[in-house]
């Protein structure tokens, strides 16, 4: 895609300047004061889910330059992220500071789910949160594989509302109203629709160019054992022809009318 769209030089520069395989000092300081992040996971079929996590400053524990851990609080019981991680341990984390530095940090890596008691047995100095609804049931430890900046240019600058002007958050509550009620009206429409059923994905739909009987190009798997596939055939087919032509047209229209001045000596917040 970089070659087709002419961004290889820019991408190489970004990799060389910004992408690390660990958290440097400034990244660790940044993580230690964040109050929220966005979490991306996928199951064994590549079906994706994004979620939001929040807590007091420092709720994400920095365990070293290559290890983070975050708590899983009591939620709605769906366990979408944890369920995905049980099938596919890869995750992506995006932390954004909207109020102070207006900058973001991406962390990609490999996760492991740990019971709270096991986590505390291994790390007895782990703090105990005084708010019951904010006490971890599980922890997710993250082995850092990639860490890099999310630039400031599209991040809005927000301001915190003083505590006296905002309602207290109801950590861990089951009170429907305090959780947001039926804000989008889905529950009110429930009687008029069939119950939700997730579409079953067949492994055959996930493969392109493999043996029709065994789905195994190299003989490494049996007919009943198939590794997870990176993308579905329908999407792979879109990467040719009309799809990329349209992408190029959109990007061409989005190009600035005049050159953007760059500052080559600036190598980033976290370098």
SULFENVEN-V324227 format. One record per residue. N is the residue number from 1. RES is the residue in one letter. PSI is psi in whole degrees, 0 to 359 (none if undefined). OMEGA is omega in degrees with one decimal (999 if undefined). Layout:
N,RES,PSI,OMEGA
N,RES,PSI,OMEGA
This chain:
1,X,320,178.1
2,X,316,-179.6
3,X,317,-177.7
4,X,323,-175.7
5,X,4,172.7
6,X,32,-178.3
7,X,12,-173.2
8,X,315,-178.8
9,X,317,178.5
10,X,318,-179.7
11,X,316,179.2
12,X,320,178.2
13,X,320,178.7
14,X,314,178.1
15,X,312,-176.2
16,X,321,-173.8
17,X,325,-163.1
18,X,331,-171.9
19,X,121,179.5
20,X,161,174.5
21,X,18,-179.0
22,X,174,174.9
23,X,118,176.8
24,X,183,-173.2
25,X,314,-177.7
26,X,325,176.1
27,X,317,-179.5
28,X,321,175.8
29,X,320,179.8
30,X,311,-178.7
31,X,319,-172.5
32,X,345,179.6
33,X,7,-179.3
34,X,150,-179.0
35,X,0,-178.8
36,X,161,170.1
37,X,166,177.2
38,X,136,-172.4
39,X,132,177.5
40,X,130,177.0
41,X,167,175.4
42,X,152,178.5
43,X,190,-174.3
44,X,341,179.1
45,X,357,-176.4
46,X,7,174.8
47,X,126,-167.7
48,X,159,174.6
49,X,139,173.3
50,X,146,-174.4
51,X,171,-176.5
52,X,137,176.3
53,X,142,180.0
54,X,160,179.7
55,X,185,177.6
56,X,160,177.1
57,X,129,-178.9
58,X,6,-179.8
59,X,335,170.2
60,X,117,-176.1
61,X,128,174.7
62,X,110,-175.3
63,X,3,-179.5
64,X,180,-177.9
65,X,346,179.4
66,X,21,-177.8
67,X,131,172.6
68,X,163,172.2
69,X,139,175.5
70,X,150,-178.0
71,X,149,171.6
72,X,113,179.0
73,X,171,178.2
74,X,127,-177.7
75,X,217,-175.9
76,X,3,176.6
77,X,356,-178.7
78,X,323,178.1
79,X,41,-176.8
80,X,312,-177.3
81,X,314,179.9
82,X,321,177.3
83,X,316,176.7
84,X,315,-178.3
85,X,334,177.4
86,X,338,178.7
87,X,329,-175.5
88,X,105,-171.6
89,X,1,-179.8
90,X,139,177.5
91,X,164,173.8
92,X,135,179.0
93,X,135,173.6
94,X,116,175.7
95,X,131,178.2
96,X,128,173.1
97,X,103,-177.8
98,X,342,-166.9
99,X,331,-174.8
100,X,291,-175.4
101,X,344,-178.3
102,X,62,-178.6
103,X,162,-179.7
104,X,164,179.5
105,X,125,173.1
106,X,137,172.4
107,X,119,176.2
108,X,142,-179.2
109,X,199,-175.5
110,X,132,-172.6
111,X,156,172.0
112,X,133,-178.6
113,X,131,-174.4
114,X,135,174.2
115,X,150,-177.2
116,X,317,-178.4
117,X,326,177.3
118,X,320,179.0
119,X,318,-177.2
120,X,331,175.3
121,X,325,179.6
122,X,330,-178.3
123,X,81,-176.1
124,X,343,179.6
125,X,2,-179.8
126,X,130,-176.8
127,X,151,175.0
128,X,121,-177.5
129,X,133,-178.1
130,X,345,-178.6
131,X,118,-174.9
132,X,318,-178.3
133,X,357,-178.6
134,X,21,176.4
135,X,132,-172.3
136,X,138,166.5
137,X,322,178.7
138,X,163,170.5
139,X,149,172.2
140,X,116,174.3
141,X,142,-174.8
142,X,117,172.7
143,X,113,-173.2
144,X,127,176.1
145,X,328,177.3
146,X,140,174.7
147,X,128,-177.6
148,X,162,-173.6
149,X,149,164.2
150,X,114,-167.9
151,X,162,-170.9
152,X,346,-164.0
153,X,335,-179.8
154,X,8,-178.0
155,X,123,178.3
156,X,150,177.4
157,X,114,-178.1
158,X,161,177.1
159,X,143,177.5
160,X,141,175.2
161,X,131,177.9
162,X,146,-175.4
163,X,324,-177.2
164,X,346,-177.4
165,X,357,-178.3
166,X,153,176.9
167,X,151,179.2
168,X,144,176.6
169,X,143,-175.6
170,X,75,-176.3
171,X,125,173.0
172,X,7,-174.7
173,X,155,170.2
174,X,5,178.6
175,X,116,-174.5
176,X,316,-178.3
177,X,317,-177.7
178,X,340,176.1
179,X,353,179.5
180,X,356,178.4
181,X,208,178.4
182,X,61,-170.9
183,X,318,-176.5
184,X,4,175.1
185,X,14,-177.9
186,X,318,-178.6
187,X,324,-179.7
188,X,335,-179.8
189,X,359,-171.0
190,X,323,-177.1
191,X,342,-175.7
192,X,7,-178.6
193,X,160,176.0
194,X,151,178.3
195,X,145,-179.3
196,X,134,173.3
197,X,126,-179.6
198,X,138,179.9
199,X,129,177.8
200,X,128,179.0
201,X,126,176.6
202,X,138,-179.7
203,X,330,-179.5
204,X,327,-178.1
205,X,347,-175.1
206,X,354,-171.3
207,X,150,179.0
208,X,122,174.8
209,X,19,179.3
210,X,167,178.9
211,X,131,-172.7
212,X,328,-175.7
213,X,314,-173.7
214,X,345,-175.7
215,X,34,-173.9
216,X,110,-175.2
217,X,340,-172.1
218,X,5,179.9
219,X,14,-176.4
220,X,344,-177.2
221,X,151,174.3
222,X,177,-175.6
223,X,338,-178.7
224,X,2,-179.6
225,X,116,-176.2
226,X,129,178.7
227,X,157,177.6
228,X,142,-178.9
229,X,146,-176.8
230,X,332,179.9
231,X,160,-179.1
232,X,155,-176.4
233,X,320,-176.3
234,X,323,178.4
235,X,321,179.5
236,X,322,179.7
237,X,330,-179.4
238,X,344,-178.0
239,X,358,178.9
240,X,160,168.1
241,X,237,-169.3
242,X,322,-178.0
243,X,307,-179.1
244,X,327,176.4
245,X,317,179.6
246,X,321,177.2
247,X,315,-179.5
248,X,321,178.9
249,X,316,179.5
250,X,315,-179.7
251,X,322,179.3
252,X,319,178.4
253,X,333,-176.9
254,X,352,-178.4
255,X,140,177.8
256,X,147,-178.2
257,X,339,177.3
258,X,153,-177.8
259,X,142,176.6
260,X,125,-179.9
261,X,133,179.7
262,X,156,177.9
263,X,89,-173.3
264,X,339,-177.9
265,X,344,179.4
266,X,118,-173.9
267,X,13,170.6
268,X,159,-176.3
269,X,324,-169.5
270,X,7,-178.3
271,X,none,999
